[in-house]
Amino acid sequence: MNSPSSDPLSAPDPTLERWRLILGAPAERCTGPLHGEAAARDAALDWLYGRDEDLRRRGVRRGPADSREGGTGPSQLTAVDWLDDVHRLFPKETVERLERDAVERYEIQEIVTDPDVLARVEPSQTLLRAVLRTKHLMDPQVLAAARRIVETVVRQLMERLRPEVHRSFSGSRSRRPSRIPLARDFDFRGTIRANLAHYQPEERRVLIQRPHFHSRTRRHLENWQLVLLVDQSGSMAGSVIHSAVTAACLWNLPGLKTHLVAFDTQVVDLTSDVTDPVELLMRVQLGGGTDIARAVDYGAALVDNPRRAIVAIVSDFYEGGDPYRLVRTVRGLVEQGSTVLCLAALDEEADPVYDRALAGRLAEAGAQVGAMTPGRLAEFVAEKVGRGGQAR
């Protein structure tokens, strides 16, 4: 006779356990209680989702204190304790989701304003956005801890974006052969054709005696300007981050002069800090109103040669200033020969949310309106400035 511990019927059902974790204590009468590590996971989930009023009304995921007489709300774990628990109990991708919900959905400010918490969290773009939104609440000690998140995420973004930017500006392949043996320019078809005489039927292979390579055109970048005007209102945090990193990657490319300007109701020229995107982001202050017309006027004044200038406005285009003045300035730039981009998003998702009516008026004035990832913006700039001529 089997003991209870060896009876397969006494082992927890993983499917029922998962449903119990999803639904919380109200499901326990159908799924049975949780034990051990599963119970610890449930407590961590309740600390976060137990504060959700919508779930309370629906009888799902009531906080653990609700099951006690007279209790309401999530249990009194600290944010530090909770982070320690979730990092121990859940896989990395689940931890990232929990941290994102804590910061963005439930606005648990301790995640980014408590130095002990900041020392434990995994740096991510979600936390970086939260740092940018709340750094005005931080004392110097907390700011120093928050800077670790900024530096780590910026470094990761730079490592990912810089190769895309340099690839965009490296030129396109031409049909002419090259004597420079670079792996990226290997001409597979040309090499096979040139070495068919060395085909060995019995081994079904071609002996390559002389590989062929493509040459590359090189883009002329003389005297081009890129003016990035970035809305720093609260909803644009992702775009501000990626604009700063993109500008840093474009900085010092031969012949391309890059400006970075942030705006709300005021205009701040951040070009002098472009080489240090960490310091730049620590200076950005998200929130406030929006005066896009004022920023575009400032950007227009920076243009040296209109026919060799790209003015990129990164905004949701909910204008708090004068829309007629904005449209008029954009039309003036286009008529002078400048390329005006109105970008509704500049992050990896390029998920656009913007005032379509105003964006339509800007398109009628000659601007190109859309959403771009940072890599696509680099490609666009490279294509645009490369039309002036090509050489090897």
Secondary structure, 3 states (H helix, E strand, C coil): CCCCCCCHHHCCCHHHHHHHHHHCHHHHHHHCCCCHHHHHHHHHHHHHHCCCHHHHHCCCCCCHHHHCCCCCCCCCCCHHHHHHHHHHHCCHHHHHHHHHHHHHHCCCCHHHHCHHHHCCCCCCHHHHHHHHHHHHHCCHHHHHHHHHHHHHHHHHHHHHHHHHHHHHCCCCEEEEEECCCCHHHECHHHHHHHCHHHEECCCCEECCCCCCEEEECEECCCCEEEEEEEECCHHHHHHHHHHHHHHHHHCCCCCEEEEEEEECCCEEECHHHCCCHHHHHHHCCCCCCCCHHHHHHHHHHHCCCHHHEEEEEECCCCCCCCHHHHHHHHHHHHHCCCEEEEECCCCCCCCCCCCHHHHHHHHHCCCEEECCCHHHHHHHHHHHHHHHCEEC
